[in-house]
């Protein structure tokens, strides 16, 4: 999955930290609407790693540590892109706002899954895991985004 996404995007978002934030912020909304779902798919694949049965295998633990680090950077990248899309959400055309809402819903769900993933990582990689804490947006935020769509693209 990672290779597929990197080839399509021609950029390893989770590796090139110095360029990532600038690149995501300078990217236009149309490009973000294409790139973010690809990155979200990659993150979903990483979050599907389940190594509970192999916690004594050092090779698997080392591979999980790499996935853990990539996952943090990938999530940061997605977060920056989603925040960029949300900056102008209430001024977007309805069709574009619907796409942004779909991306945000996926992002919100992934944030919750990532919290559980980080808990597993803390148990398995205790000495290699820093303090990584995530907190999603309040439910009222998602509701405001949904109401904008329900009102035909007009603030309620």
Helices and strands as residue ranges (DSSP letters): H 2-9, H 17-26, H 29-47, G 52-54, H 58-87, G 89-91, H 94-124, G 126-128, H 139-150
